[in-house]
Amino acid sequence: MSNNTQTNDKPAFGKLRSFLWPIHNFELKKFVPMLILFFCIAFNYTILRDTKDTLVVTSGGAEAITFLKLWGVLPAAIIFMLMYSKLSNVLSKKNLFYASLSPFLIFFVVFAFILFPNREALHPTEFCDRLQASLPAGMAGLISMLRYWTFSIFYIMAELWGSVCLSLLFWGFANDITKVSESKRFYALFGLGANLSLIFAGSFIIWASRPARAIGLAMDKWQVSLYWLMGALTLSGIIILATFNWMQKNVMTDPRFYDQNAQKKMKKSKPKLGIKDSLKFLMKSKYLALVAILVLSYGMCINMIEVTWKSQLKLAYPLENDYSAFMGRFSMITGVVTMFMILFVGGNSIRKMGWRFSALITPVMVLITGGLFFAFMLFSDQLTGLVAVLGTSPLMLAVVFGMIQNILSKSAKYSLFDPTKEMTYIPLDQESKVKGKAAIDVVGARMGKSGGALIQSFLIVTLGSVAAMAPYVCVLILAMIGMWIFSAFSLDKLFKKAMTEHDAKEAAEAKETKDAPAEAEPANATKEEPAPAS
């Protein structure tokens, strides 16, 4: 009786284990360092995202964000894409990683210890006052971008960190060393590292933003907080470089995880296209164009909703430390919700329901939550009774509605949008992965946000405020989500076809390897997917 019970329990335990943790023991050597990389890169991204908003919104207002994305972030993204494309033909992938990440770490240290302490002397306050007096009120955001130019550069570099270090460097590296069979199990769980970092980074931001950190020091409270935040970011950056270097020595040399001969073969056969030829190649690819539309749509929708929300947030929390502490709490909650989505929705949705169903969850989530947020913004006068019952103010209710919208949208992005988007790169050739991905993730993502910023800046200059443009923004978001959903349906057909061809090619290569002489065959070639040890 007991033997039968044990026999029946083992399969049940195995199913539960594979449901929650579908990683084989021998794969931990590769999976754990990738998790550390993702954790540290996302930890820095959370600190930078919350800090850049605190610097810009509390000094120049949320209106400045729209001008920064258009006139600062987009040109910087294009310049970086051109440099990255050129360097990818010259440097090895290892050195390209170092060359792309190091300038960010250097700048953030310089900002915290040199630029910010001397901001009063560096900012052209008097000139901008005269400029403001001679220009329309709707241009205040553009003038703030110039007035606080050191904050503007910080904002630009912080925005690029997400696109370059998270989307391009990490996911580019992951796509290079992850097999198709591994990606279905790895990619959703990679998000665990990112969302654990949201919780840790959010807690650290709250701690660093407390005014008590500055007691007894001859400097303002926010400057002390900034020292702590940038110090943690620098330490995390060092861990990223050390982990990546360890993987180069220990994982990239292990034939179970990385086939160097196949990569060299691919590199030899890869055409050396110039920048113009690379862009032409991208424009001619319907597959990559559809991926770009997904990224553009997400960027535009989220940007237009966030600016409206942050304008309300500044009114509720005008002081830097208060604003930063709120953003820390926001990041913590986002991390908890997203981890739930990853564990119980993300990976299982992709494995059981397929790519298309999983890719459509994010636009539907943005549609529902964004619709509720704008409904409150547009009809707040009719909801005075509800506000009175809840014992709060219309302003705080707007902040809470916007926070819920952002948390749910971001959790859908991290758990579903990013993994499904990255899966589309797997069946592509090396040229499309490197240069096509650079164009989509850096320029495409930034153009999505900058496109939203262009529309918003025009509306702000024309209508005079963020609140006045809310009805028009709502209609535009509905149109973008419609295009987003249509593109997901179209891409699903092409993705299935590309994956079929890719799997057939892998099967043919595996057959060739199996038919090769025994001495040329790796000792563990037939043990790629052993059953998880109980």
N, C-alpha and C positions, 0 to 999 in steps of 0.2 A: 504493500500500500504506500509506504513512504517512498519507495523507489519510483513508483508511478508519479507521485506528487512532484518529486524533484525533477523528473524528466519533463513534466508538463510546465514546471515553473521556469526552467531555463529558457525555452523559446520566448515566454512572456517577458522575462527579464531582458533578454536580448533585444526584443522589439522596443521596449521602453528605453533601453540604453541608446539604441540607434535613432530613436525619435528625438531624444534630448541631446545626444552627443554622438553624431555619426562619424567620428574620427577614429581610425585604427591606431593602435599603440605605436607602430613603427613610423607613423606619419607625424608624430608629435615633434620630432626633430625639425621638421619644416613648418608645421602649423603654429607652434608656440612663438618662434621669433617673428613670424608674420603678424601674429596677434599683438606682440609687443610693438612692432612698427606702427600698426594701425592705432593702437592705444596712444602712443606718444604723439603721433602726427595729429590725431583728433583732439588730444589734450591741448596742444598748442593752438589748434584751430578754435577751440571753445574759448580759450583765454583771449585770443586775438579778436574774435567776433564780438565778444562782450565789451572788450576794452575800446575797440575802434568806435563802436556805437556810443559808448560813454563819452569819449573825447569829442566826437563830432556833434552829437545831438544836444548835449548839455552846453556846448559853446556856441554853435552856429544854428541849431535847430534841425529838425528832420528834413526840412526843405533842401538843406545842403547835400543830403545823400543823393538826391536825384541828379544834381549837377556833377557830383564826384564820380558817380558811376559812368556818366556819359563822357565827361571831359578829362577824367583822370584814369579810371580803371580800364576802360576800353582801349585807349591808345597804349597803355602800359602792357595790356594783354597781347595786343598785336605785335608790339616790339619783342616781347618775350617769345612769342610763337616763332617769329622769324629767326631769332637767335638760337632757340632750341632746335629748330629744323636744321639750321646750318651746323650746329655743334654735333647733332646726331650723326652726321656724315664724317666727323673728324674724331670724336672721342669714343672710347669704349662705353658700354652701358654703365659700368661701374663708375667711371670718372664723370660721366654725364650726370649721374645721380648726385655726386658730391658737388659738382659745379653748379647745379641748379639749386640745391638746398642751402649751401653755405652763405651766400649773400643775404638771405633772409635773416639768419641768425645774427650776422654781423650788424645789419641795420637796426634790429630791435634793441640790441645792446647799446648802440650809439644813440638811439632815440631816448632811451630811458635815462642814460647817464650824461648826455651832452645836450641834445636838442631840447628836451622837455624842461630841464632846469633853467635854460636860457631863453625860454619861449617869449618872455616879455620884450627882450631886446631884438629877437628875430622876427616877430610878427609886425607887419606894417599897419598898425592900428589907425594912425592919423590919416594916412593915405586912403584907407578903406572907408573911413568916416566921410571924407570929402566925396569919395566915389558914390557912397550910398545916398548922399544928399542930392546928387545929380541924376540918379537913375530911378526907374520905377520900383515900387515896393516889392513887386514880384521877382526882382533880381537879387533879393537879399541872400538867397541860397548860394548864388554864384559868387557874390562878394565875400561871403563867409568862407568859401573854399580858398580864396586868396588871402583873406585876413588871417586865418589859422592854417597857413600852408604846411607847417610841420605836422599838424594833425592830419591834414589831407594826404600827405605822403604816407604816414602811418596807416591810414585807412586803405590806401591803394595797395600797399604791401600786404596788409592783413587779408584783403580780398583775394589777392593772387595766391596767398598761402593755400587757401582751400582748393583752388583750381590746380595749382602746380604740384604741391607736395602731396595732397590727398588724391585728387583725381588722376593726375598725370604720372607722378613718380611712383606712388604706392600701387595703384591699380595697373599701371604699365608693367611694373615689376611682377606683380601677382599674375597677370595674364601670361607673362613669359615663362614662369616656372610652374604654373598650375595646369594639370591635364584636364581634359573635359570631364573625365570620370570624377576627378577631385573637386572640380568647380561646383558641381551640384550639391556637394556636402560642405565645402569650405566657405563659399562666398557669403552665404547668409550669416554664418558664424563669425566671419571676420568682423562683422558689425558689432559683435559682442565687445570687442576691444574698443571700438569707437564709442560705444554707449556707456561702458564702464567709465571711460574717460570723461564723458559728460557729467557723470555723478561726482567723480573725484575733482574735476576742474570746477564744477559749480560750487562744491563745498569750499574749495580753496579760494575761489573768487569772493565768496561771502566772508571768509576769514580775513583775507587781505584787505577787504573794503571797510572793515570796522575802523572807526575813527581812533579807537584805543591803540592801534598800531603806531600812531604818530605821537603819542604822549611822550613829552620830554625831548622831542626832536625839533630842531630849528628849521622846519620846512612844513609846507602845507600837507594836509591829511592825504589828499589824492596823490601827491608825489611819492609819499611813503608807500602807498598801496601799489603804485606803478612799479616801484623798485622790486617789491615782492613778486608781482605778476611776471615781469620780464626776467627776473632771476629764475623762477620756476620754468619759464619757457626755454631759457638757455640750457638748463640742466636736462630738460626733456630732449632738446635738440642734440645734445652730446650722446644721449642714450640711443637716439635714432641712428646716428652715424656709426656708433660702436656695434649696434645690432646688425646693421646692413653689412658692415665689414666682416662680422662673424659668419654671416650667411654666405658671403662670397667664398670664405675659406672652407666652410664645413658642409654647406648644403649644395652649393653650385658645383662642388666636386664629387658629390654622391650620385652615382648613376641611377639610383632609385628615384631621384627627384628631378634630375636635370641631365638631359642628353647633350653634352657639349658638341659632339660631332654633328648632330642634327642642326644645332644652332649655327655652327660654323658654315655648314652647307647652305643654310638659309641666307646667311650673311653674304656668302660669295655670290649667290644667285640674285640677291636683292639689287634692283636697278638703282643707280645713283642719280636720283632726280634732284633738280634744283628747286628753289623755293617756288618759282612760277609754275613749274611742271607739277609740283606736289599739290598746289592749290587747284590746278586744272584737273588733276586726277580726282581730287575730292569732289569737285563740282560735277564731274561726270558719273559719279557713283550714286545711284538712286538709294542704295542700301545705307551709305554713310549720310546722305542727305536726310533720310528719315530719322536716323539716330540724332542728327543735329536738330531736327524739329522738336523732338522730345525734350532735348536739353534746353533749347530756346524757349519753348512753351513753359517749362517749369520755372526757368529764370525770370521770365516776364511776369508770370502770375504771382510768384512769391514776392518779388520785388515790389510790385504795385500794392499788394496787401500790407507788406511790412512797413512801408513808409507811412501809410495811413495810420497804422497801429502805433508806430513810434512817435508820431506827432502827439498822440494822446498820452503816451508814456512820459514824455518830457514834462507835460503839464502836471502829471501826478508826482513825478520824482525829479525836481529841477536840480538837485545837488549831485555832484559826481559820485560820491561814495554811496548815496542812497540808490541812484540809478544802477551803479555797478552791482550792488548787493541784490537788487531785484533781478538783474540779468543772471546772476549766479544761481538764484533760486529757480529761475526759468530753465536754465541749463540742466539743473539737477532733475527737475520733474520730467523734462524732455528725455533725459537718459533713462529714467525708470520706465516711462511709457514705451520708449523705443525698444528697450530690452525685452519687454513683454511681447511686443510685436515681432521681434526677431525669433524669440524662442517658440512662440505658439502660432505665429502667422507666417512670417517671411519664408524661412527655409521649407516648411511643410507646404506652403502655398505653391512654391516653385516646383517642388518635387511631385505633388499630387494633382494640382490644378493646371500646371503648365505655365509657359512664359506669358502668353497673352492675358490670361486672367490676372496674373500677378502684376503685369505692367499697367493694367487698367485701374488698379486699386488707388494709386496715387492721384491721378486726375479726378477720379470720382470723390476722393477724400477732400481735395482742394475745392471742388465744386460745392460740396455740402457745407463744409466749415466756413469757406469764404462767403457763401451766400448768407449764412446766419449772421456773420460779423457785419456785413454791409447792410443787411436788413435792420439790425439794431442801430447802425450809424444813421441810416436814412429815416427811420421811423422812431427815433428815440423820444420824440415829443408825445407820441401816442402810448409810450410805455411808462409814463410817470407813475401810474398806480403800482406797477410791478417794482419800480425803483424804491418807492416808499415802503412797500411790504418787505423788501429785502433789507431795508435799513442802510442803504448805501447811497452813493451819488452817481449821476449819469456818467461822470468821468471815470470813476473806478470800475463801473460795470463795463464800460467800453474797453478798459485795460484788460479786464478778466476775459471778456469775449475774444479779444484779439490774442491773448495768451493761449487760450484753448485752441484757437484756429492754428496758431503757429506750432504748438506742440504736436497736434495730430498730423499736420502736414509734414513736419520734419520727421516724425517717427515713421510715416509712410515712405518718405524719401530714403531714409537710412536703411530701413528693413526690406524695402521692395524696389524702389526706383533705381537706386544705385546698383544693387546686385543684378537686376534684369538688364540694365543698360550695359554693365560690364560684360555680361554673358554674350552680348551681341558682337563683341570684339574677338571672341575666341576663334570662330571659324575663318577669320580674315587672314590674308597674307601679311608678311612682316612689314611691308611698306605701308599698308593701310593701318596697321596697329600703331606704328610709331608716328607717322606724320598725319595720318587721318585723325588719330586720337588726339594729338596735340592741337590740331585745328578745332576739333569739336569741343574738347574739354576746356581749353584755355580761351580761345576766341569765341567759340559757340556759346559757352556758358556766360561769358562776360557780355557778349552781344545781346543775349537774352535779357540780362539785367539792365544793360545799357539801353536796349530798345524800350524797356519799360520806363527807364529814367528819362529818355528823350520825350516820350509821350507825357510823362508827369511834369517835366520841366516846362513844356509848352502850356500845359493846363494851369500850372501854378502861375506862370507869367501872365497868362490870359485872365484867369479867374481870381488870382490873388492869394489863395490859401489852399491847404491840403483838404480841409473839410469841404470846400466848395466843389472840388473836383471828384468827390466820392461817387456820385451817380454815374459819371462818364467812365470812371475806372471799373465799376461793376460790370457795365456792358462789355467793355474790352476784355475783361477776364473771361466772361462767358464765351466770347468768340475764340479766344486762345485755347480754352479747354476743349472746345469742339474740334479744333484743328489737331490738338494733342491726341485725342481719342481716335480720330480718323487715321493719323499717322501710325499709332500703335497697331491698329488692325492691319494696315498695309505692311508694316515691318515684320509682323508675325509670319506672314507667308514667305517673305524672303529669308527670314531667319531659319525657318524649318528647312527650306531648300538648302541653305548654306551649311547647316548642321549635318544634313544627310550626306552631302558631298564630303564634308570634313571627316565624318565618322568612317565613310567608305575608304578615304585616303589613309586614315590611321589603321584601319583593319588590314589594308593592303601592305602597309609598312610593317605591321606586326607579323604578317604571314611571311614576308621576306626575311625578317629577323629570325623567325622560327625555323625557316628552311635553310638558314645559313649554317656553316660548319659549327659543330658543338663548341670548339675552342673559342670561337668569336662571340659566343652567347654569354651574357652576364649570368653569374651564378644564381641571382635572385630574379631572373627575368620572368619566371612563371609564378612569382609570389607577390605580384603587385597589389592584390586586394585580399589579404588574408582576413579571416573572420576575426572580429574584435575579441580580445581575450577577456574571459569573464573574471 
